[in-house]
Amino acid sequence: MRHTRLLIAAGFLICSASCSGEGAVGDECGESGVEDGECESGGVCGKRSDDSEVLECLKICKGDEDCPSDLACKGVSGTDIKGCRAKDIV
């Protein structure tokens, strides 16, 4: 019985630490333009590319230099926030 209680307590602690509800950059999220509660600090929920239907946590940026080389700092729909999103193919 004691082992069962310890396992339940350990499971609760692990989930409390990892199940915060805030996604890391690249994780799927539910509402475009939302920062708090959807994505970890420094992230915003949005589409990685204009033709994507999937919302994911994007790194908030001010310029292209804030993003990995394969991404560009572009506006997130419905906000004045910019996130690291797919570069336009020219």
C-alpha positions in Angstrom: 0.0 0.0 0.0 2.8 2.4 0.8 4.5 1.7 -2.5 1.2 2.6 -4.3 1.0 5.9 -2.5 4.6 6.7 -3.4 4.0 5.9 -7.1 0.8 8.0 -7.2 2.7 10.9 -5.5 5.6 10.6 -7.9 3.3 10.5 -10.9 1.5 13.6 -9.7 4.8 15.5 -9.3 6.1 14.5 -12.7 2.8 15.5 -14.4 2.7 18.8 -12.4 6.2 19.6 -13.7 5.7 18.5 -17.3 1.9 19.0 -17.9 1.9 22.8 -17.5 -0.3 23.3 -20.6 2.2 25.7 -22.2 3.8 24.3 -25.3 7.4 24.6 -26.3 8.4 26.1 -29.7 7.2 23.7 -32.3 4.4 22.1 -30.2 0.9 22.3 -31.5 -1.4 25.0 -29.9 -5.0 25.9 -30.1 -5.6 29.6 -30.6 -3.7 31.9 -33.0 -2.1 35.0 -31.6 -2.2 33.8 -27.9 0.9 34.0 -25.9 -0.1 33.3 -22.3 -1.3 29.8 -21.5 -0.7 28.4 -25.1 3.0 28.7 -25.4 6.0 28.9 -23.1 7.5 32.3 -22.3 8.9 33.9 -25.5 6.4 32.0 -27.8 3.2 32.8 -29.6 0.6 30.5 -31.2 0.5 30.8 -35.0 0.9 29.1 -38.4 4.4 28.1 -39.3 3.6 29.1 -42.9 0.8 30.8 -44.7 -0.4 27.6 -46.3 -0.3 25.6 -43.1 -3.5 24.6 -41.3 -1.7 23.6 -38.1 -1.1 26.0 -35.3 2.1 25.7 -33.4 4.1 27.7 -30.9 6.5 30.0 -32.7 9.4 31.9 -31.2 8.6 35.6 -30.9 11.1 37.8 -32.8 11.8 41.4 -33.7 14.0 40.7 -36.8 15.3 37.8 -39.0 18.4 37.7 -36.9 16.3 36.3 -34.0 15.3 33.3 -36.0 17.1 30.2 -37.3 18.4 30.6 -40.9 15.6 28.5 -42.4 12.9 30.8 -40.9 12.1 34.5 -41.2 10.6 37.0 -38.7 7.0 37.6 -39.9 3.7 38.8 -38.6 1.3 36.4 -36.8 -2.2 36.7 -38.1 -4.6 38.9 -36.1 -1.8 40.4 -33.9 1.0 42.9 -34.0 3.4 40.2 -32.8 6.1 38.7 -35.1 7.1 35.0 -34.9 9.8 32.9 -36.6 7.9 31.5 -39.6 8.7 29.7 -42.9 10.5 31.9 -45.5 8.6 32.7 -48.6 9.7 30.7 -51.6 10.6 33.0 -54.5 
